[in-house]
């Protein structure tokens, strides 16, 4: 007799409190970051995921877009410039997924906001690896200043065993007009600079 009475009191308390114990809720994302991840069933989707993750500062999603054997390669001219700016530092050495995520977070952390404009101009089709080339403009907003970086990015996107596509290689190609590139931005921020 006591058990049904206790159950009735508990149900009444829950209903009176306005709590819907069966209501769905948004999943929590580490660090309070919003996840807008879309399963990358096509190569272009993973590029959009990476772009959006960087813009909103969700580095769990940013990392998810990269393979475990990911590499970044800067433009040779930018590599030479980074050697001048950071003599003896080997800024571009051993650039893997973890380094890329750390650098992206450093750049994003120093900005009020940023935007990435990617325009695909070539897509080399392959069964399990695609090379997608984009012209880009990256704009970093900090206070009253907006700084633009322009060039080309070449993504080698590999299909995984689960059918999803992830970025395996990122090659930056500097613009010929002398503007700073995304690769320079990345390199200058590897050591916490900027």
C-alpha positions in Angstrom: 0.0 0.0 0.0 2.8 2.4 0.8 4.6 1.9 -2.5 1.7 3.0 -4.8 1.2 6.1 -2.5 4.9 7.0 -2.8 4.8 6.5 -6.6 1.7 8.8 -6.9 3.4 11.5 -4.8 6.5 11.3 -6.9 4.5 11.6 -10.2 2.5 14.5 -8.8 5.7 16.3 -7.7 7.3 15.9 -11.2 4.1 17.1 -12.9 3.7 20.0 -10.5 7.3 21.1 -11.1 6.7 21.4 -14.8 9.5 19.0 -15.6 8.9 16.7 -18.6 11.2 13.8 -17.8 10.6 12.4 -21.3 11.3 15.6 -23.3 14.2 15.5 -25.7 17.0 17.9 -25.3 19.9 19.2 -27.3 23.1 17.1 -26.9 25.9 18.7 -24.9 29.1 19.5 -26.8 32.4 19.8 -25.0 33.2 23.4 -23.9 29.7 24.6 -24.6 30.5 24.7 -28.4 27.7 24.1 -30.8 28.1 21.2 -33.1 26.8 21.6 -36.7 28.6 18.5 -38.0 27.1 16.8 -41.0 28.1 13.2 -41.8 30.6 13.7 -44.7 29.2 11.2 -47.1 30.6 13.4 -50.0 34.0 15.1 -50.1 32.6 18.6 -50.2 30.7 18.1 -47.0 33.9 17.6 -44.9 35.3 20.8 -46.3 32.1 22.6 -45.2 32.3 20.9 -41.8 35.9 22.1 -41.4 35.1 25.7 -42.5 32.1 26.0 -40.2 33.9 24.4 -37.2 36.7 26.9 -37.5 34.3 29.9 -37.9 32.3 29.0 -34.8 35.3 27.7 -32.8 34.3 24.1 -32.4 37.6 22.2 -32.4 36.1 18.8 -31.7 34.4 19.1 -35.1 37.5 20.6 -36.7 39.5 17.6 -35.6 36.8 15.2 -36.8 37.4 16.5 -40.3 41.0 15.4 -40.4 42.4 11.9 -40.9 44.8 10.5 -38.3 47.7 10.7 -40.9 46.8 14.3 -41.8 49.6 16.6 -43.1 49.8 20.3 -43.8 52.2 21.7 -46.5 52.9 25.4 -46.8 53.7 27.2 -50.1 57.5 27.1 -50.6 57.7 30.9 -50.6 55.8 31.0 -47.3 58.1 28.4 -45.9 61.1 30.6 -46.8 59.4 33.6 -45.2 58.7 31.7 -42.0 62.4 30.7 -41.8 63.3 34.4 -42.0 60.7 35.3 -39.4 61.5 32.4 -37.0 65.1 31.4 -37.6 65.9 27.9 -36.3 62.3 27.2 -35.1 61.3 24.6 -37.7 57.8 26.1 -37.7 56.5 23.7 -40.4 58.1 20.5 -39.3 55.9 17.5 -38.2 52.6 19.3 -39.0 50.0 16.8 -38.2 46.3 16.9 -37.2 47.0 17.8 -33.6 49.2 20.7 -34.6 46.7 21.9 -37.1 43.9 21.9 -34.5 46.1 23.7 -32.0 47.0 26.4 -34.5 43.4 26.8 -35.7 42.4 27.3 -32.0 45.1 29.8 -31.4 44.1 31.9 -34.5 40.4 31.7 -33.6 41.1 32.5 -29.9 42.9 35.8 -31.0 40.0 36.9 -33.2 36.6 38.4 -32.4 35.3 36.4 -35.4 36.5 35.1 -38.7 35.1 34.1 -42.0 36.3 31.7 -44.7 35.2 32.0 -48.3 36.1 29.0 -50.4 35.4 28.8 -54.1 36.1 25.4 -55.6 37.7 25.6 -59.0 38.9 22.0 -59.6 37.8 18.6 -58.4 39.9 15.6 -59.5 37.7 12.6 -59.2 39.0 9.4 -57.7 37.5 6.3 -56.3 38.7 6.7 -52.7 40.7 9.9 -52.9 39.7 13.3 -54.3 41.8 16.4 -54.8 39.7 19.5 -54.4 41.2 22.9 -55.1 39.7 26.1 -53.8 40.5 29.8 -54.1 40.1 31.2 -50.6 39.8 34.5 -48.7 40.1 34.2 -44.9 39.2 37.3 -43.0 40.2 37.6 -39.4 38.3 40.3 -37.4 40.0 41.7 -34.3 38.6 44.9 -32.8 38.3 47.4 -35.6 40.7 45.5 -37.9 39.9 43.0 -40.6 42.9 41.2 -42.0 42.5 39.2 -45.2 44.6 36.2 -46.3 44.2 34.9 -49.9 45.5 32.1 -52.0 44.6 28.5 -53.0 44.1 25.5 -50.8 44.4 22.0 -52.2 42.7 19.3 -50.1 43.4 15.6 -50.6 40.2 14.1 -49.3 40.2 10.3 -48.5 37.2 8.0 -48.1 37.4 6.1 -44.9 36.3 2.5 -44.2 33.0 3.7 -42.8 32.3 5.6 -46.1 32.9 9.1 -44.8 35.4 11.4 -46.4 38.1 13.2 -44.4 40.9 15.6 -45.2 44.2 13.8 -45.4 46.5 16.5 -46.9 46.2 20.3 -47.0 48.5 22.1 -49.3 48.5 25.9 -49.3 49.4 27.9 -52.4 50.2 31.6 -51.9 48.6 34.2 -54.2 50.9 35.7 -56.8 50.0 39.3 -55.8 52.1 39.3 -52.6 49.2 39.1 -50.2 49.6 37.0 -47.1 48.3 33.5 -47.3 46.4 31.2 -45.0 49.6 29.2 -44.7 51.5 32.2 -43.4 48.7 32.8 -40.9 48.9 29.2 -39.8 52.7 29.2 -39.6 52.9 32.5 -37.7 50.5 31.1 -35.1 52.1 27.8 -34.5 54.4 29.2 -31.8 51.7 31.2 -30.2 52.6 34.3 -32.2 50.4 36.0 -34.7 
